[in-house]
Amino acid sequence: MFIAIRDLRFARGRFALLGGVIALMTLMVVLLSGLTAGLGAASVSAVEALPVDAVALQEPAEGQGPSFATSALSSETAAGFDGASGVESAHPIGVATTRIGGQAGAAAVALIGTDAALYPPIERGRTPGDGEVAVTADLAAEERLAVGDGVSIAGVQLEVAGITEETSFNHLPVVYTDLGTWRDATGIEEVTAVGLTGGDIAAVAGTVVVSRTEAFDAVGGYASEQGSLNLMRGLLLGISALIVGAFFTVWTMQRTPDLAVVRAMGASSGYLLRDALAQAGIVLVLGAAVGGAAAAGLGALAASSMPFVLNAATFLAPIGAMVAVGAVGAAVSVRRITAVDPVTALGAAR
Protein backbone atom coordinates (compact mmCIF):
# COMPACT_ATOMS: atom_id res chain seq x y z
CA MET A 1 0.00 0.00 0.00
CA PHE A 2 3.03 2.31 -0.34
CA ILE A 3 1.75 3.94 -3.52
CA ALA A 4 -1.79 4.24 -2.15
CA ILE A 5 -0.65 6.05 1.01
CA ARG A 6 1.73 8.27 -0.98
CA ASP A 7 -1.08 9.32 -3.33
CA LEU A 8 -3.46 9.99 -0.44
CA ARG A 9 -0.89 12.36 1.07
CA PHE A 10 0.06 13.98 -2.22
CA ALA A 11 -3.53 14.60 -3.42
CA ARG A 12 -5.18 14.96 -0.05
CA GLY A 13 -7.40 17.80 -1.28
CA ARG A 14 -8.95 15.68 -4.03
CA PHE A 15 -9.42 12.70 -1.78
CA ALA A 16 -10.87 14.89 0.99
CA LEU A 17 -13.41 16.21 -1.51
CA LEU A 18 -14.34 12.67 -2.58
CA GLY A 19 -14.53 11.56 1.06
CA GLY A 20 -16.83 14.50 1.81
CA VAL A 21 -19.13 13.51 -1.04
CA ILE A 22 -19.20 9.91 0.19
CA ALA A 23 -19.93 11.15 3.74
CA LEU A 24 -22.81 13.29 2.47
CA MET A 25 -24.26 10.43 0.42
CA THR A 26 -23.94 8.09 3.41
CA LEU A 27 -25.68 10.67 5.59
CA MET A 28 -28.61 10.85 3.19
CA VAL A 29 -28.87 7.07 2.75
CA VAL A 30 -28.83 6.38 6.52
CA LEU A 31 -31.36 9.14 7.26
CA LEU A 32 -33.60 7.93 4.45
CA SER A 33 -33.31 4.34 5.70
CA GLY A 34 -34.30 5.39 9.22
CA LEU A 35 -37.22 7.42 7.88
CA THR A 36 -38.35 4.52 5.70
CA ALA A 37 -38.36 2.15 8.67
CA GLY A 38 -40.00 4.74 10.90
CA LEU A 39 -42.83 5.47 8.46
CA GLY A 40 -43.30 1.75 7.89
CA ALA A 41 -43.62 1.12 11.63
CA ALA A 42 -46.02 4.06 11.98
CA SER A 43 -48.18 2.47 9.31
CA VAL A 44 -48.18 -1.24 10.18
CA SER A 45 -46.71 -1.80 13.66
CA ALA A 46 -50.17 -2.76 15.00
CA VAL A 47 -50.41 -5.48 12.34
CA GLU A 48 -46.81 -6.55 12.91
CA ALA A 49 -47.50 -6.93 16.64
CA LEU A 50 -50.40 -9.35 16.09
CA PRO A 51 -49.42 -12.81 17.42
CA VAL A 52 -50.93 -14.58 14.40
CA ASP A 53 -49.61 -16.46 11.39
CA ALA A 54 -52.09 -15.16 8.83
CA VAL A 55 -54.87 -12.65 8.34
CA ALA A 56 -58.14 -13.23 6.49
CA LEU A 57 -59.70 -10.27 4.67
CA GLN A 58 -62.62 -9.83 2.34
CA GLU A 59 -61.90 -11.09 -1.15
CA PRO A 60 -61.12 -8.01 -3.26
CA ALA A 61 -62.55 -7.14 -6.65
CA GLU A 62 -60.70 -8.46 -9.69
CA GLY A 63 -57.45 -6.61 -10.29
CA GLN A 64 -57.29 -5.19 -6.76
CA GLY A 65 -55.49 -6.27 -3.61
CA PRO A 66 -57.04 -6.95 -0.20
CA SER A 67 -57.46 -3.89 1.99
CA PHE A 68 -58.32 -3.25 5.62
CA ALA A 69 -60.18 -0.11 4.53
CA THR A 70 -62.70 -1.97 2.35
CA SER A 71 -62.84 -5.35 4.09
CA ALA A 72 -66.09 -6.32 5.85
CA LEU A 73 -66.74 -9.88 7.02
CA SER A 74 -70.05 -11.03 8.44
CA SER A 75 -70.20 -12.90 11.73
CA GLU A 76 -71.04 -16.07 9.82
CA THR A 77 -68.02 -15.69 7.55
CA ALA A 78 -65.70 -15.05 10.49
CA ALA A 79 -67.14 -18.03 12.35
CA GLY A 80 -66.43 -20.18 9.30
CA PHE A 81 -62.74 -20.22 10.21
CA ASP A 82 -63.41 -22.00 13.51
CA GLY A 83 -62.31 -25.55 12.91
CA ALA A 84 -61.40 -24.88 9.25
CA SER A 85 -58.56 -26.78 7.63
CA GLY A 86 -55.20 -25.77 9.07
CA VAL A 87 -56.69 -23.31 11.58
CA GLU A 88 -55.61 -23.66 15.21
CA SER A 89 -57.31 -20.49 16.44
CA ALA A 90 -59.30 -17.66 14.87
CA HIS A 91 -59.67 -14.14 16.27
CA PRO A 92 -62.14 -11.68 14.69
CA ILE A 93 -60.69 -8.17 14.40
CA GLY A 94 -62.52 -4.90 13.91
CA VAL A 95 -60.61 -1.84 12.71
CA ALA A 96 -62.05 1.66 12.42
CA THR A 97 -60.77 5.22 12.38
CA THR A 98 -62.41 7.48 14.94
CA ARG A 99 -61.64 10.17 17.52
CA ILE A 100 -61.02 9.85 21.22
CA GLY A 101 -61.81 12.62 23.66
CA GLY A 102 -59.74 12.81 26.81
CA GLN A 103 -58.01 15.20 29.17
CA ALA A 104 -56.27 17.22 26.44
CA GLY A 105 -59.05 17.36 23.86
CA ALA A 106 -59.71 15.02 20.94
CA ALA A 107 -57.32 13.00 18.79
CA ALA A 108 -57.68 10.76 15.75
CA VAL A 109 -57.05 7.10 16.56
CA ALA A 110 -57.40 3.65 15.08
CA LEU A 111 -59.86 1.70 17.22
CA ILE A 112 -59.17 -2.04 17.15
CA GLY A 113 -61.66 -4.44 18.64
CA THR A 114 -60.59 -8.03 19.23
CA ASP A 115 -60.01 -10.50 22.04
CA ALA A 116 -57.31 -10.06 24.65
CA ALA A 117 -55.07 -12.68 23.04
CA LEU A 118 -54.16 -10.18 20.30
CA TYR A 119 -53.48 -7.18 22.52
CA PRO A 120 -49.86 -6.00 22.78
CA PRO A 121 -48.28 -6.28 26.24
CA ILE A 122 -49.96 -4.14 28.92
CA GLU A 123 -47.30 -1.87 30.45
CA ARG A 124 -49.53 -0.37 33.14
CA GLY A 125 -52.99 -1.29 34.40
CA ARG A 126 -54.84 -4.38 33.26
CA THR A 127 -56.48 -5.95 30.25
CA PRO A 128 -59.64 -3.99 29.38
CA GLY A 129 -63.06 -5.58 29.75
CA ASP A 130 -66.50 -4.57 28.53
CA GLY A 131 -66.78 -0.79 28.33
CA GLU A 132 -63.04 -0.32 28.79
CA VAL A 133 -60.09 0.42 26.52
CA ALA A 134 -56.32 0.14 26.49
CA VAL A 135 -54.41 3.03 24.94
CA THR A 136 -50.86 3.07 23.65
CA ALA A 137 -48.12 4.73 25.69
CA ASP A 138 -47.54 7.52 23.17
CA LEU A 139 -51.24 8.36 23.04
CA ALA A 140 -51.46 8.34 26.84
CA ALA A 141 -48.55 10.78 27.06
CA GLU A 142 -49.86 13.07 24.34
CA GLU A 143 -53.42 13.20 25.68
CA ARG A 144 -52.39 13.05 29.37
CA LEU A 145 -54.34 9.86 30.00
CA ALA A 146 -53.87 7.56 32.98
CA VAL A 147 -55.38 4.29 34.11
CA GLY A 148 -58.88 4.97 35.44
CA ASP A 149 -59.53 8.07 33.31
CA GLY A 150 -62.74 8.36 31.36
CA VAL A 151 -62.64 8.89 27.59
CA SER A 152 -65.25 9.39 24.90
CA ILE A 153 -65.19 7.53 21.60
CA ALA A 154 -67.94 8.43 19.11
CA GLY A 155 -70.10 9.63 21.99
CA VAL A 156 -69.65 6.41 24.00
CA GLN A 157 -68.14 6.87 27.46
CA LEU A 158 -65.39 4.37 28.23
CA GLU A 159 -62.70 3.92 30.86
CA VAL A 160 -58.96 3.51 30.37
CA ALA A 161 -58.10 0.16 31.95
CA GLY A 162 -54.54 -0.23 30.69
CA ILE A 163 -51.68 1.31 28.74
CA THR A 164 -49.93 -0.81 26.12
CA GLU A 165 -46.62 -0.56 24.32
CA GLU A 166 -46.60 1.78 21.34
CA THR A 167 -48.27 0.54 18.16
CA SER A 168 -49.88 2.42 15.32
CA PHE A 169 -52.07 1.70 12.33
CA ASN A 170 -51.99 3.83 9.19
CA HIS A 171 -49.98 6.49 11.11
CA LEU A 172 -52.55 6.69 13.90
CA PRO A 173 -52.10 5.58 17.54
CA VAL A 174 -54.17 2.53 18.45
CA VAL A 175 -56.87 2.09 21.07
CA TYR A 176 -57.68 -1.54 21.92
CA THR A 177 -60.96 -2.85 23.22
CA ASP A 178 -63.13 -5.97 23.05
CA LEU A 179 -65.23 -6.61 19.98
CA GLY A 180 -68.54 -5.85 21.71
CA THR A 181 -67.39 -2.41 22.85
CA TRP A 182 -65.93 -1.80 19.39
CA ARG A 183 -69.31 -2.49 17.81
CA ASP A 184 -71.06 -0.18 20.29
CA ALA A 185 -68.62 2.65 19.60
CA THR A 186 -68.53 2.31 15.80
CA GLY A 187 -72.02 1.03 15.04
CA ILE A 188 -70.50 -1.56 12.69
CA GLU A 189 -71.62 -5.18 12.90
CA GLU A 190 -69.20 -6.71 10.39
CA VAL A 191 -65.62 -7.33 11.44
CA THR A 192 -62.70 -6.16 9.34
CA ALA A 193 -60.48 -9.24 9.42
CA VAL A 194 -59.78 -12.52 11.19
CA GLY A 195 -56.39 -13.23 12.75
CA LEU A 196 -55.43 -16.89 12.27
CA THR A 197 -52.83 -19.21 13.73
CA GLY A 198 -51.87 -22.49 12.12
CA GLY A 199 -50.31 -23.68 8.89
CA ASP A 200 -51.56 -24.18 5.33
CA ILE A 201 -54.79 -22.31 6.10
CA ALA A 202 -57.50 -22.44 3.46
CA ALA A 203 -59.73 -19.42 2.85
CA VAL A 204 -63.48 -19.67 3.30
CA ALA A 205 -65.92 -18.35 0.73
CA GLY A 206 -65.63 -14.61 0.14
CA THR A 207 -62.24 -14.23 1.86
CA VAL A 208 -58.57 -14.23 1.02
CA VAL A 209 -55.90 -15.39 3.47
CA VAL A 210 -52.50 -13.67 3.50
CA SER A 211 -49.53 -14.00 5.81
CA ARG A 212 -49.09 -11.42 8.54
CA THR A 213 -46.28 -9.69 6.64
CA GLU A 214 -48.26 -9.77 3.40
CA ALA A 215 -51.07 -8.04 5.29
CA PHE A 216 -48.85 -4.95 5.54
CA ASP A 217 -49.72 -4.17 1.93
CA ALA A 218 -53.41 -4.17 2.88
CA VAL A 219 -52.85 -1.07 5.02
CA GLY A 220 -53.70 2.01 2.98
CA GLY A 221 -50.70 3.67 1.33
CA TYR A 222 -48.08 1.39 2.87
CA ALA A 223 -46.90 -0.28 -0.34
CA SER A 224 -46.66 2.94 -2.36
CA GLU A 225 -44.96 4.81 0.48
CA GLN A 226 -42.34 2.13 1.02
CA GLY A 227 -41.85 1.66 -2.71
CA SER A 228 -41.13 5.37 -3.25
CA LEU A 229 -38.68 5.59 -0.35
CA ASN A 230 -36.85 2.41 -1.32
CA LEU A 231 -36.57 3.67 -4.90
CA MET A 232 -34.88 6.84 -3.62
CA ARG A 233 -32.49 4.75 -1.53
CA GLY A 234 -31.61 2.66 -4.56
CA LEU A 235 -31.01 5.76 -6.67
CA LEU A 236 -28.71 7.24 -4.02
CA LEU A 237 -26.68 4.04 -3.89
CA GLY A 238 -26.45 3.94 -7.69
CA ILE A 239 -25.37 7.59 -7.84
CA SER A 240 -22.73 6.89 -5.21
CA ALA A 241 -21.27 4.05 -7.27
CA LEU A 242 -21.15 6.30 -10.35
CA ILE A 243 -19.46 9.14 -8.44
CA VAL A 244 -16.77 6.89 -6.97
CA GLY A 245 -16.27 5.10 -10.26
CA ALA A 246 -15.94 8.37 -12.21
CA PHE A 247 -13.41 9.77 -9.73
CA PHE A 248 -11.15 6.72 -9.80
CA THR A 249 -11.43 6.45 -13.59
CA VAL A 250 -10.07 9.98 -14.00
CA TRP A 251 -7.51 9.44 -11.25
CA THR A 252 -6.25 6.25 -12.88
CA MET A 253 -5.94 7.97 -16.25
CA GLN A 254 -3.87 10.76 -14.69
CA ARG A 255 -1.59 8.22 -12.97
CA THR A 256 -1.06 5.98 -15.99
CA PRO A 257 2.51 7.20 -16.74
CA ASP A 258 3.53 6.76 -13.09
CA LEU A 259 1.99 3.32 -12.93
CA ALA A 260 3.77 2.33 -16.14
CA VAL A 261 7.09 3.32 -14.56
CA VAL A 262 6.31 1.12 -11.55
CA ARG A 263 5.45 -1.75 -13.92
CA ALA A 264 8.74 -1.22 -15.74
CA MET A 265 10.53 -1.53 -12.40
CA GLY A 266 9.05 -5.00 -11.93
CA ALA A 267 5.76 -4.51 -10.08
CA SER A 268 3.01 -6.89 -11.17
CA SER A 269 -0.38 -5.70 -12.38
CA GLY A 270 -1.92 -7.58 -9.45
CA TYR A 271 0.13 -5.52 -7.01
CA LEU A 272 -1.02 -2.27 -8.63
CA LEU A 273 -4.61 -3.44 -8.65
CA ARG A 274 -4.56 -4.38 -4.96
CA ASP A 275 -2.92 -1.06 -4.16
CA ALA A 276 -5.58 0.90 -6.04
CA LEU A 277 -8.44 -1.02 -4.42
CA ALA A 278 -6.91 -0.49 -0.97
CA GLN A 279 -6.73 3.23 -1.70
CA ALA A 280 -10.40 3.26 -2.69
CA GLY A 281 -11.30 1.22 0.38
CA ILE A 282 -9.60 3.69 2.75
CA VAL A 283 -11.48 6.64 1.24
CA LEU A 284 -14.79 4.77 1.24
CA VAL A 285 -14.54 3.53 4.82
CA LEU A 286 -13.46 6.88 6.23
CA GLY A 287 -16.10 8.80 4.27
CA ALA A 288 -18.86 6.35 5.19
CA ALA A 289 -17.81 6.40 8.85
CA VAL A 290 -17.99 10.19 9.03
CA GLY A 291 -21.34 10.27 7.25
CA GLY A 292 -22.70 7.48 9.42
CA ALA A 293 -21.65 9.22 12.63
CA ALA A 294 -23.36 12.43 11.53
CA ALA A 295 -26.49 10.50 10.56
CA ALA A 296 -26.58 8.76 13.95
CA GLY A 297 -26.52 12.09 15.75
CA LEU A 298 -29.16 13.68 13.53
CA GLY A 299 -31.28 10.53 13.65
CA ALA A 300 -31.28 10.48 17.44
CA LEU A 301 -32.56 14.06 17.42
CA ALA A 302 -35.13 13.34 14.70
CA ALA A 303 -36.56 10.31 16.55
CA SER A 304 -38.02 12.58 19.22
CA SER A 305 -40.19 14.52 16.78
CA MET A 306 -40.85 12.25 13.79
CA PRO A 307 -41.17 8.57 12.92
CA PHE A 308 -37.52 7.54 12.71
CA VAL A 309 -35.92 4.19 13.54
CA LEU A 310 -32.21 3.95 14.30
CA ASN A 311 -30.98 0.36 14.62
CA ALA A 312 -28.55 -2.04 12.99
CA ALA A 313 -30.76 -2.46 9.92
CA THR A 314 -31.08 1.27 9.30
CA PHE A 315 -27.54 2.24 10.35
CA LEU A 316 -24.99 -0.51 9.71
CA ALA A 317 -26.68 -1.97 6.64
CA PRO A 318 -26.79 1.33 4.67
CA ILE A 319 -23.16 2.09 5.59
CA GLY A 320 -22.13 -1.39 4.44
CA ALA A 321 -24.12 -0.94 1.23
CA MET A 322 -22.41 2.41 0.55
CA VAL A 323 -18.96 0.88 0.98
CA ALA A 324 -19.92 -2.12 -1.16
CA VAL A 325 -21.36 -0.18 -4.11
CA GLY A 326 -18.47 2.28 -3.92
CA ALA A 327 -15.98 -0.59 -4.01
CA VAL A 328 -17.75 -2.03 -7.06
CA GLY A 329 -17.56 1.34 -8.81
CA ALA A 330 -13.90 1.71 -7.93
CA ALA A 331 -13.10 -1.87 -9.03
CA VAL A 332 -14.71 -1.30 -12.42
CA SER A 333 -12.82 1.96 -12.91
CA VAL A 334 -9.36 0.73 -11.89
CA ARG A 335 -9.46 -2.46 -13.95
CA ARG A 336 -7.52 -0.62 -16.65
CA ILE A 337 -4.47 -0.81 -14.32
CA THR A 338 -4.03 -4.46 -15.31
CA ALA A 339 -3.49 -3.31 -18.91
CA VAL A 340 -0.79 -0.70 -18.14
CA ASP A 341 2.11 -1.30 -20.54
CA PRO A 342 5.64 -0.75 -19.19
CA VAL A 343 6.59 0.65 -22.62
CA THR A 344 4.38 3.63 -21.76
CA ALA A 345 6.97 4.63 -19.16
CA LEU A 346 9.54 5.09 -21.94
CA GLY A 347 7.15 7.25 -23.92
CA ALA A 348 6.38 9.37 -20.85
CA ALA A 349 10.07 9.93 -20.21
CA ARG A 350 10.80 11.50 -23.62
HULIN-V395863 format. One record per residue. N is the residue number from 1. SS is DSSP state (H for helix, E for strand, - for the rest). Layout:
BEGIN
N|SS  N|SS
END
This chain:
BEGIN
1|-  2|H  3|H  4|H  5|H  6|H  7|H  8|H  9|H  10|H  11|-  12|H  13|H  14|H  15|H  16|H  17|H  18|H  19|H  20|H  21|H  22|H  23|H  24|H  25|H  26|H  27|H  28|H  29|H  30|H  31|H  32|H  33|H  34|H  35|H  36|H  37|H  38|H  39|H  40|H  41|H  42|H  43|H  44|H  45|H  46|H  47|H  48|H  49|-  50|-  51|-  52|-  53|-  54|E  55|E  56|E  57|E  58|E  59|-  60|-  61|-  62|-  63|-  64|-  65|-  66|-  67|-  68|-  69|-  70|-  71|-  72|-  73|E  74|-  75|H  76|H  77|H  78|H  79|H  80|-  81|-  82|-  83|-  84|-  85|-  86|-  87|E  88|E  89|E  90|E  91|E  92|E  93|E  94|E  95|E  96|E  97|E  98|E  99|E  100|E  101|E  102|E  103|-  104|-  105|E  106|E  107|E  108|E  109|E  110|E  111|E  112|E  113|E  114|-  115|-  116|H  117|H  118|H  119|-  120|-  121|-  122|E  123|E  124|E  125|E  126|-  127|-  128|-  129|-  130|-  131|-  132|E  133|E  134|E  135|E  136|E  137|H  138|H  139|H  140|H  141|H  142|H  143|H  144|-  145|-  146|-  147|-  148|-  149|-  150|E  151|E  152|E  153|E  154|-  155|-  156|E  157|E  158|E  159|E  160|E  161|E  162|E  163|E  164|E  165|-  166|-  167|-  168|E  169|E  170|-  171|-  172|E  173|E  174|E  175|E  176|E  177|E  178|-  179|H  180|H  181|H  182|H  183|H  184|H  185|H  186|H  187|-  188|-  189|-  190|-  191|E  192|-  193|E  194|E  195|E  196|E  197|E  198|E  199|-  200|-  201|-  202|-  203|-  204|-  205|-  206|-  207|E  208|E  209|E  210|E  211|E  212|-  213|-  214|H  215|H  216|H  217|H  218|H  219|-  220|-  221|-  222|H  223|H  224|H  225|H  226|H  227|H  228|H  229|H  230|H  231|H  232|H  233|H  234|H  235|H  236|H  237|H  238|H  239|H  240|H  241|H  242|H  243|H  244|H  245|H  246|H  247|H  248|H  249|H  250|H  251|H  252|H  253|H  254|H  255|H  256|H  257|H  258|H  259|H  260|H  261|H  262|H  263|H  264|H  265|-  266|-  267|-  268|-  269|H  270|H  271|H  272|H  273|H  274|H  275|H  276|H  277|H  278|H  279|H  280|H  281|H  282|H  283|H  284|H  285|H  286|H  287|H  288|H  289|H  290|H  291|H  292|H  293|H  294|H  295|H  296|H  297|H  298|H  299|H  300|H  301|H  302|H  303|-  304|-  305|-  306|-  307|-  308|-  309|-  310|-  311|-  312|H  313|H  314|H  315|H  316|H  317|H  318|H  319|H  320|H  321|H  322|H  323|H  324|H  325|H  326|H  327|H  328|H  329|H  330|H  331|H  332|H  333|H  334|H  335|H  336|H  337|H  338|H  339|H  340|-  341|-  342|-  343|H  344|H  345|H  346|H  347|H  348|H  349|-  350|-
END
